[in-house]
Amino acid sequence: MKVNISLNDAFLLENIYSGKLAPVDKLLNKEEIQEVLDNYEYKGKTYSLPYFIFTDKINSGIIDCYYNDTFIATIKVESQFKLDFEETAFKIFKTIDKSHPGVKSLFDNINKYVLSGTILKFNLEYIDSIFSTKVEPGNIVFQSRNPPHAAHEAIVREYAPDLLYTTPYSTTKSTDYPFEVKLKTYEKMKELYGVKIFVSTLPRVFAGPREALQNCLLFQNLGYKKIIIGRGKNSVGDFYTPTEPYEFCKKAYEDDKISIEPVWHKIIKANGIELKGSDIKPKYIDKGIQPPKEFMNPEISKILING
């Protein structure tokens, strides 16, 4: 049976298939999802964030998944089920407010079923033709959703060249920069400081501390020893406190739940103003105005303005 999936679904399947989401090695069933939501565990090992592939009702035990007429994966279906959307949203996001983009994205699938099963075959060549799925193990990683402003550049400069500077591909925020433009700014950081760059294809949901812990597990699985976590990591709006994701991950490390060490990135100010990419974009970039160099490297802002 042929089933059409989204590109984010294809990326999710690759992260599972390649072991980036270990200990998880399948699409979770209802009971396994509940275990993750309630206990932050999967089969007795630390795991933080359940991911879902939503479909219409499937009657076949074996399905072939396609994206844009390209074969992606073969899945042996274990089960299909409906979520308790309010309970799931509250446990993942600590809210059921649909102004939260992750909650809204979840509830957009309220009439669909969650797919559970085992990935039997996967088209790695296709995914690698979009973004490389491989990264060499290293010491320290820093991930950011936004292009680098001066505070982020200070981090890159401090840890270069022994740094993996990474950005996620997917997003649920319509106000973000076009990905292709953002990637050019990361390539500029590589050119200037010699850091490694990596595109994480793990779908983003803005789940604050729970997603921050999942990021720790991702880069732990990729062989990294330390992860830099700054204000509001994986957060949105005022749904989480600025230090909550870091404190949550720090406790997991201190309790030996994870082996990757969270490193706090102190808040950096310029001209007495805390630097935030979400502020720089509407005030300067969207208006075609170059921000002060204390806020953003002119080479970066030119890329963002000119595309």
C-alpha positions in Angstrom: 0.0 0.0 0.0 1.3 3.5 -1.0 1.0 6.3 1.6 2.0 10.0 0.9 4.0 11.7 3.7 5.4 15.1 4.3 9.1 16.0 4.1 9.2 16.5 7.9 7.8 13.0 8.2 10.6 11.7 6.0 13.2 13.5 8.1 11.7 12.1 11.3 11.8 8.5 9.9 15.5 9.1 9.0 16.3 10.3 12.5 14.7 7.1 13.9 16.2 4.7 11.3 19.8 6.1 11.7 19.8 5.8 15.5 19.8 9.6 16.2 16.8 9.1 18.5 18.1 6.1 20.4 16.8 4.4 22.5 13.8 4.8 20.3 14.1 2.7 17.1 10.5 2.7 15.8 7.3 4.7 15.6 5.9 4.5 19.1 2.6 2.8 20.0 0.0 4.3 22.3 1.4 2.7 25.5 5.0 3.7 24.6 4.0 7.3 24.0 2.3 7.3 27.4 5.5 6.0 29.0 7.5 8.9 27.5 4.9 11.5 28.4 4.6 10.3 32.0 8.1 9.1 32.9 10.5 10.6 30.3 11.5 7.0 29.6 11.3 4.4 26.8 12.0 0.9 28.0 13.7 2.1 31.1 16.0 4.5 29.3 15.8 8.3 29.2 13.7 9.7 26.3 11.9 13.0 26.2 9.7 13.8 23.3 7.3 11.6 21.4 7.0 12.4 17.6 4.0 11.6 15.5 3.2 10.7 11.9 -0.4 11.3 11.3 -2.3 9.5 8.5 -5.8 8.5 7.5 -6.9 5.1 8.5 -4.7 2.3 7.0 -5.8 -1.3 6.6 -2.6 -2.8 5.3 0.1 -4.3 7.5 3.0 -3.1 5.2 3.1 0.4 3.7 5.5 2.2 1.3 5.8 5.8 2.2 6.4 8.4 -0.6 7.2 12.1 -0.6 6.6 13.9 -4.0 6.5 10.5 -5.8 9.9 9.5 -4.3 10.1 6.3 -2.2 11.2 7.1 1.3 10.5 4.1 3.5 8.7 0.8 4.1 7.0 0.5 7.4 5.4 -2.6 9.1 2.4 -1.1 10.7 1.9 -2.2 14.3 -1.2 0.0 15.2 -3.1 3.1 14.5 -4.8 5.1 17.1 -6.3 8.5 18.1 -4.5 10.7 20.6 -6.1 12.3 23.6 -5.1 15.7 22.2 -5.6 17.8 25.3 -3.7 15.5 27.6 -0.9 15.0 25.0 -0.6 18.8 24.4 -0.5 19.6 28.1 2.2 17.0 28.9 4.4 18.0 26.0 3.9 21.8 26.0 2.6 22.5 29.5 -0.4 24.3 27.9 -3.3 23.6 25.5 -3.3 27.2 24.3 -3.5 27.1 20.5 -1.5 30.4 20.3 1.4 28.1 21.0 2.6 27.0 17.5 3.4 23.5 18.7 -0.1 23.1 20.2 -1.7 24.5 17.1 0.3 22.1 14.8 -0.8 19.1 17.0 -4.5 20.1 17.0 -4.4 20.6 13.2 -4.3 16.7 13.0 -7.2 16.1 15.4 -9.2 14.1 12.8 -6.2 11.8 11.9 -4.7 8.7 13.3 -1.2 8.2 14.8 0.9 5.6 13.0 2.9 3.1 14.9 5.3 0.6 13.4 8.8 -0.6 12.5 10.9 0.9 9.6 11.9 -2.0 7.4 13.6 -0.1 4.6 14.7 3.5 4.1 16.0 5.7 1.2 19.0 7.3 2.8 20.4 8.4 -0.6 17.4 10.7 -1.1 17.7 12.3 2.3 21.5 12.8 1.9 20.8 14.5 -1.4 19.0 17.2 0.5 21.1 17.5 3.7 23.9 15.3 4.9 22.7 13.0 7.6 26.3 12.4 8.9 28.3 14.4 11.4 31.6 13.5 13.1 31.6 13.2 16.9 33.1 16.2 18.7 33.4 18.1 22.0 30.8 20.9 22.0 27.7 21.8 20.0 25.6 24.9 19.8 22.2 24.9 18.1 20.2 28.0 17.2 16.9 28.5 15.2 17.9 32.1 14.2 20.7 33.5 12.0 23.7 34.5 14.2 23.5 37.9 15.9 26.4 39.3 17.8 25.8 37.2 20.9 25.8 34.0 18.9 28.8 35.1 17.0 30.6 35.6 20.3 29.9 31.9 21.2 31.1 30.8 17.8 34.3 32.8 18.2 34.9 31.6 21.7 34.7 27.9 20.9 36.0 27.9 17.3 37.1 25.8 15.7 36.1 23.1 18.2 32.4 23.7 17.7 29.5 22.1 15.8 27.3 25.0 14.9 23.9 23.6 14.0 20.4 24.8 13.0 17.2 22.9 12.6 15.6 22.7 9.2 11.9 22.5 10.2 9.9 25.1 12.0 6.3 25.8 12.9 6.8 29.6 13.0 5.7 31.4 9.8 7.7 34.5 10.8 11.1 32.7 10.5 13.7 33.5 7.8 13.6 31.4 4.7 15.8 28.4 5.5 18.0 28.8 2.4 18.9 32.4 3.4 19.5 31.4 7.0 21.9 28.6 5.9 24.0 31.1 4.1 24.6 32.9 7.4 25.8 29.6 9.0 28.1 29.0 6.0 29.5 32.5 6.6 30.3 31.6 10.2 32.1 28.5 8.9 34.1 30.7 6.5 35.0 33.2 9.2 35.8 30.9 12.1 36.3 27.4 10.7 33.5 25.8 12.7 31.6 22.7 11.5 28.0 23.3 10.5 25.2 20.8 10.5 21.5 20.9 9.6 19.4 19.0 12.1 16.4 17.5 10.3 14.6 16.6 13.6 11.2 18.3 13.5 10.8 21.3 15.8 7.8 21.8 18.1 8.9 24.5 20.6 8.3 22.3 23.6 10.7 24.2 25.8 12.4 22.1 28.5 11.1 18.8 27.1 12.5 19.5 23.6 15.7 20.9 25.1 16.3 17.5 26.8 15.5 15.8 23.5 18.2 17.9 21.8 20.6 16.8 24.5 19.8 13.2 23.6 20.2 13.8 19.9 23.6 15.3 20.2 24.6 12.8 22.8 23.8 10.1 20.3 25.9 11.9 17.7 28.9 11.7 20.0 29.0 15.1 21.6 30.2 15.8 25.2 28.8 19.3 25.8 25.8 21.3 24.6 25.4 25.1 24.9 22.0 26.1 26.1 20.9 29.7 26.3 17.9 31.7 27.2 14.6 30.2 26.2 16.0 27.2 24.4 13.3 25.6 22.2 10.8 28.0 23.7 8.2 30.4 22.3 6.5 33.4 23.8 6.1 33.4 27.6 5.2 29.7 27.9 8.5 28.9 29.6 10.8 30.8 31.8 14.1 31.9 30.2 16.3 29.5 32.2 13.8 26.6 32.5 15.2 24.5 29.6 18.7 24.8 30.9 17.8 24.0 34.5 15.8 21.0 33.3 18.7 19.6 31.3 21.2 20.4 34.0 19.2 18.4 36.5 19.0 15.4 34.1 22.8 15.6 33.7 23.3 15.8 37.5 20.9 12.8 37.9 22.9 10.8 35.4 19.9 10.7 33.0 22.1 12.0 30.2 25.9 12.0 29.6 26.1 15.2 27.6 26.8 18.3 29.8 24.6 21.4 29.4 26.7 24.6 29.3 24.8 27.8 30.2 25.2 30.6 27.7 25.1 33.9 29.6 22.9 36.7 28.3 24.9 39.1 26.2 23.8 42.8 25.9 24.8 45.4 23.3 24.3 49.1 24.2 22.4 47.9 27.3 20.0 45.8 25.2 19.6 42.0 25.4 20.3 40.6 21.9 17.4 38.6 20.5 17.1 37.5 16.9 13.3 37.8 17.2 13.7 41.5 17.9 16.3 42.3 15.2 14.3 40.8 12.4 11.1 43.0 12.6 13.0 46.2 13.7 15.7 46.1 11.1 15.9 43.2 8.6 12.3 43.2 7.5 12.6 47.0 6.8 15.8 46.6 4.8 17.8 48.4 7.5 21.2 47.2 8.5 21.3 46.7 12.3 24.1 48.3 14.3 27.3 46.3 14.1 27.1 45.8 17.9 23.8 43.8 17.2 24.8 41.8 14.1 27.9 41.4 11.9 27.3 43.5 8.7 28.3 40.5 6.6 25.4 38.5 8.2 22.8 41.3 7.9 23.6 41.9 4.3 22.9 38.2 3.5 19.5 38.5 5.4 18.5 41.7 3.7 19.6 40.7 0.2 18.6 37.0 0.3 
